[in-house]
Each structure stands twice: as C-alpha cells, then as structure tokens.
Amino acid sequence: MLREKIAACVAVLLIHGVAAKSAVTPSFTTGTVTSRTESTQVVNENIIQTDYQTGSTYTVTGTNITLPPNPQFGATYTQTIPGAATQFSETFFGPGVSRVTEIERTTTTTSVTDSLSVFTQ
C-alpha cells in the first residue's frame, strides 16, 4: 500500500514535470497595446508676509530749513530765509508692523503620458 502511494506520487510528479516543461505557443502573430494617462494637479497657495520694525525711524528732509541741534520728532524747525521757497517733510515710524504683503496664487499642472507597445512573434 505504501509502495502504491509512492508510485502514484512519482507518476504525478513526472506528469507535472512534463506539463511544466511543455512550450506555450501564443495564438497571435502581432499586436499593439496603447495606454494614455492624464493627471491634473491644482495647488492653491496663500502667502502672507508680515514685516516688523523693532525700533524707530525718524527722517527730516527739505530745503530752506534750519535744523535744531538735536533733530527729533516734535522738534521746532524754522526757515533759514523767512519768506523764501521752502520744502519740508518729516516722517516717523515707530515700532510695530511696517508692511504686510499678501499673495494668492493658483498653480495648475497637467500631465499626459501616451505609450504604445508593439510586439511580434
């Protein structure tokens, strides 16, 4: 009985080995495969840049102006030649937010890939 089982297993292995070694012949001679892949990516960005000034800036410009010994915000300025043409500008920026820049942008990227495979026998 054990010999019969072993003989049956050997027969199955021999048949299986022959089947695994047999060649497969395709039934076509030529062919093509085409493929197309499309993708779209949309990126929305919101960029906010805030500039801060930690100190103070004081600027005085002009013509026909006499500067005091210590120019500062709120000082008294006088004309060098009274009645003559005069220009005067005084600017003071204290600490805090000096500028805010906002950028909104959308970037759309589209990708298309076409492929063609040709095979013959």
GROMACS elastic network, one bead per residue, 0.5 to 0.9 nm:
[ bonds ]
;  ai    aj funct       b0    kb
    1     4     6  0.50438   500
    1     5     6  0.64063   500
    1     6     6  0.87250   500
    2     5     6  0.51484   500
    2     6     6  0.62158   500
    2     7     6  0.85396   500
    3     6     6  0.51044   500
    3     7     6  0.60109   500
    3     8     6  0.85009   500
    4     7     6  0.50536   500
    4     8     6  0.61006   500
    4     9     6  0.86470   500
    5     8     6  0.50341   500
    5     9     6  0.62032   500
    5    10     6  0.86329   500
    6     9     6  0.50799   500
    6    10     6  0.61706   500
    6    11     6  0.85645   500
    7    10     6  0.51158   500
    7    11     6  0.61361   500
    7    12     6  0.86626   500
    8    11     6  0.50493   500
    8    12     6  0.62106   500
    8    13     6  0.86472   500
    9    12     6  0.50927   500
    9    13     6  0.61540   500
    9    14     6  0.85703   500
   10    13     6  0.50893   500
   10    14     6  0.61038   500
   10    15     6  0.85880   500
   11    14     6  0.51411   500
   11    15     6  0.61672   500
   11    16     6  0.84943   500
   12    15     6  0.51480   500
   12    16     6  0.59557   500
   12    17     6  0.84278   500
   13    17     6  0.59075   500
   13    18     6  0.85226   500
   14    17     6  0.50733   500
   14    18     6  0.62535   500
   14    19     6  0.86427   500
   15    18     6  0.51831   500
   15    19     6  0.62072   500
   15    20     6  0.86388   500
   16    19     6  0.50190   500
   16    20     6  0.60588   500
   16    21     6  0.85953   500
   17    20     6  0.51492   500
   17    21     6  0.62663   500
   17    22     6  0.87920   500
   18    21     6  0.52116   500
   18    22     6  0.63038   500
   19    22     6  0.53433   500
   19    23     6  0.87359   500
   20    23     6  0.82921   500
   25    28     6  0.88461   500
   26    29     6  0.78615   500
   26   121     6  0.83716   500
   28    31     6  0.75221   500
   28   120     6  0.83853   500
   28   121     6  0.75407   500
   29   119     6  0.84292   500
   29   120     6  0.57138   500
   29   121     6  0.50900   500
   30   118     6  0.75933   500
   30   119     6  0.56950   500
   30   121     6  0.62155   500
   31   117     6  0.82911   500
   31   118     6  0.59300   500
   31   119     6  0.54603   500
   31   120     6  0.64800   500
   32   116     6  0.69558   500
   32   117     6  0.54512   500
   32   119     6  0.62755   500
   32   120     6  0.88381   500
   33   115     6  0.81528   500
   33   116     6  0.57703   500
   33   117     6  0.50813   500
   33   118     6  0.66204   500
   33   119     6  0.86278   500
   34   114     6  0.74664   500
   34   115     6  0.57152   500
   34   117     6  0.63879   500
   34   118     6  0.87794   500
   35   113     6  0.80345   500
   35   114     6  0.57896   500
   35   115     6  0.51764   500
   35   116     6  0.64927   500
   35   117     6  0.86403   500
   36   112     6  0.71477   500
   36   113     6  0.56434   500
   36   115     6  0.64321   500
   36   116     6  0.89577   500
   37   111     6  0.79887   500
   37   112     6  0.57164   500
   37   113     6  0.51235   500
   37   114     6  0.65566   500
   37   115     6  0.87056   500
   38   110     6  0.73657   500
   38   111     6  0.57036   500
   38   113     6  0.64857   500
   38   114     6  0.87392   500
   39   109     6  0.82415   500
   39   110     6  0.57699   500
   39   111     6  0.52719   500
   39   112     6  0.66144   500
   39   113     6  0.89721   500
   40   108     6  0.70418   500
   40   109     6  0.56569   500
   40   111     6  0.63420   500
   40   112     6  0.88372   500
   41   107     6  0.80809   500
   41   108     6  0.56934   500
   41   109     6  0.51310   500
   41   110     6  0.63879   500
   41   111     6  0.85185   500
   42   106     6  0.69624   500
   42   107     6  0.57894   500
   42   109     6  0.64654   500
   42   110     6  0.87228   500
   43   105     6  0.82646   500
   43   106     6  0.56279   500
   43   107     6  0.51642   500
   43   108     6  0.64046   500
   43   109     6  0.84651   500
   44   104     6  0.76037   500
   44   105     6  0.60180   500
   44   107     6  0.65558   500
   44   108     6  0.87314   500
   45   103     6  0.79137   500
   45   104     6  0.57901   500
   45   105     6  0.53542   500
   45   106     6  0.62240   500
   45   107     6  0.82389   500
   46   102     6  0.74068   500
   46   103     6  0.59521   500
   46   105     6  0.67349   500
   46   106     6  0.89172   500
   47   101     6  0.80100   500
   47   102     6  0.57440   500
   47   103     6  0.50097   500
   47   104     6  0.63250   500
   47   105     6  0.84325   500
   48   100     6  0.71084   500
   48   101     6  0.57735   500
   48   103     6  0.64039   500
   48   104     6  0.86444   500
   49    99     6  0.81637   500
   49   100     6  0.57239   500
   49   101     6  0.50534   500
   49   102     6  0.63885   500
   49   103     6  0.84620   500
   50    97     6  0.70022   500
   50    98     6  0.77940   500
   50    99     6  0.59410   500
   50   101     6  0.64285   500
   50   102     6  0.86556   500
   51    96     6  0.85955   500
   51    97     6  0.59208   500
   51    98     6  0.56101   500
   51    99     6  0.51515   500
   51   100     6  0.62908   500
   51   101     6  0.84131   500
   52    95     6  0.74839   500
   52    96     6  0.54973   500
   52    98     6  0.53506   500
   52    99     6  0.71731   500
   52   100     6  0.89960   500
   53    56     6  0.74662   500
   53    93     6  0.84646   500
   53    94     6  0.75510   500
   53    95     6  0.51099   500
   53    96     6  0.53341   500
   53    97     6  0.61986   500
   53    98     6  0.59517   500
   54    94     6  0.79233   500
   54    96     6  0.63361   500
   54    97     6  0.87266   500
   55    93     6  0.84030   500
   55    94     6  0.64606   500
   55    95     6  0.50696   500
   55    96     6  0.82897   500
   56    92     6  0.72637   500
   56    93     6  0.55465   500
   56    95     6  0.56655   500
   57    91     6  0.78320   500
   57    92     6  0.56635   500
   57    93     6  0.50602   500
   57    94     6  0.65466   500
   57    95     6  0.85858   500
   58    71     6  0.88911   500
   58    72     6  0.70442   500
   58    73     6  0.68828   500
   58    90     6  0.75172   500
   58    91     6  0.56719   500
   58    93     6  0.65164   500
   58    94     6  0.85352   500
   59    72     6  0.86024   500
   59    73     6  0.87624   500
   59    89     6  0.79090   500
   59    90     6  0.57505   500
   59    91     6  0.50749   500
   59    92     6  0.65194   500
   59    93     6  0.89572   500
   60    71     6  0.81097   500
   60    72     6  0.87095   500
   60    88     6  0.74400   500
   60    89     6  0.56872   500
   60    91     6  0.64770   500
   60    92     6  0.88981   500
   61    65     6  0.85827   500
   61    87     6  0.79226   500
   61    88     6  0.58666   500
   61    89     6  0.51893   500
   61    90     6  0.66220   500
   61    91     6  0.88322   500
   62    65     6  0.64198   500
   62    86     6  0.72084   500
   62    89     6  0.60377   500
   62    90     6  0.87353   500
   63    66     6  0.88098   500
   63    79     6  0.86818   500
   63    80     6  0.88019   500
   63    85     6  0.79924   500
   63    86     6  0.55233   500
   63    87     6  0.51231   500
   63    88     6  0.66575   500
   64    78     6  0.84538   500
   64    79     6  0.55577   500
   64    80     6  0.51207   500
   64    81     6  0.64888   500
   64    82     6  0.85553   500
   64    84     6  0.74443   500
   64    85     6  0.71422   500
   64    86     6  0.52836   500
   64    87     6  0.70407   500
   64    88     6  0.84129   500
   65    77     6  0.66936   500
   65    78     6  0.58134   500
   65    80     6  0.53148   500
   65    81     6  0.82590   500
   65    86     6  0.72203   500
   65    87     6  0.78235   500
   65    88     6  0.73229   500
   66    77     6  0.61147   500
   66    78     6  0.54197   500
   66    79     6  0.58925   500
   66    80     6  0.53445   500
   67    70     6  0.78801   500
   67    71     6  0.64950   500
   67    76     6  0.83437   500
   67    77     6  0.59928   500
   67    78     6  0.74489   500
   68    71     6  0.56441   500
   68    72     6  0.88024   500
   68    75     6  0.75249   500
   68    76     6  0.72727   500
   68    77     6  0.66971   500
   68    78     6  0.86059   500
   70    75     6  0.81624   500
   71    74     6  0.86489   500
   71    75     6  0.63169   500
   71    76     6  0.85675   500
   71    77     6  0.86809   500
   72    75     6  0.55597   500
   73    90     6  0.80338   500
   73    91     6  0.82784   500
   73    92     6  0.69441   500
   78    81     6  0.88368   500
   78    82     6  0.83231   500
   79    82     6  0.54055   500
   79    83     6  0.79570   500
   79    84     6  0.80863   500
   79    86     6  0.73384   500
   80    84     6  0.84403   500
   81    84     6  0.56669   500
   81    85     6  0.85501   500
   81    86     6  0.88506   500
   82    85     6  0.86436   500
   82    86     6  0.89528   500
   83    86     6  0.81793   500
   93    96     6  0.86112   500
   93    98     6  0.80680   500
   94    98     6  0.88023   500
   95    98     6  0.80082   500
   97   100     6  0.75390   500
